[in-house]
């Protein structure tokens, strides 16, 4: 809850990946409140008993959402998919507006890799932005498992800079630090 809140405001990409990781943890724990408490809440020595209770309620709210959305076995919460949609809308704006010059340059390095990533991630139609998130999450899982291969290295080399810059721009736009439609010549 505190981690998610902090990530949401500091780095939208980390927030999305964090929630995806929680989804998988909940599935691994078979959505059991007891298992979630014993594995994810009780070990937290930095929390008061009230905070632990609040965490458990928040985790169970996420579990309920997964179940309500029919994503008990696989898939991601609509909330995160909507955020990725927002990021993709920003991506499309950055690809054409003057303020996106640096982003376009960063994305150009990734663009030739997209067909290969699509073949690895799956057949389902998805935006380039969602594809990047799915590739990053897969690379993260491989890394956690200790598997090192060229797919992980390539994903981190090509996808990470694009998502990092997109997330940074999203934060700046959200905080009002940048105006997408300001003409650089003014």
C-alpha positions, 0 to 999 in steps of 0.5 A: 500500500505505502510502496504502491502509493509511492511508486504511483506518484514517483514512477508509473511504470514501477507502479504497474510492474509492482501491481503485476508482481502482487497479482502473481504473488496472490495467485501463488498463494491461492488468494488465501487470506491466511497465506497472504497475511503470513507471507506478505504482511506478518513479516513486515517489522516496520508496520504497526498492527493497525498498518498490517491490518490495513495492508491485509485489507488492501491486498484482499481488495486487490484479490477481490478485484482479480476475481471479479474481473475473471483474472484468477488464473491469468491476466492483469487488473483493468486498472493497470491496463487503463494506465498502460492505455494512458501511457500509450496515448502519451506515447502517440502524442510524443511521437508527433509533438515537438516536445517528444523529440528526445523520446522519438530518438529513444523509441527509434532504437527500440522500433526494429526490435518490436516484431521480435518482441511481439513473437516472444510475447504472444499473438494477442493484438496489443499496443507497443506500450503494452508490449513493452510492459509485458516484455519488461515483466517477463524479463523481470521474472526471468531475472528473479528466477536467475535465468540470464539470456539474450532476451532479458539483456535485449529487453533491458537494453532496448525497452527499459530506456523507452519505458523509463522516459515515457514514465518520466514524461507521464509524471511531468505531465501529471504534475504540470511540469511540462506542457505537451502542446507548448511550441518550443519556438515561443 
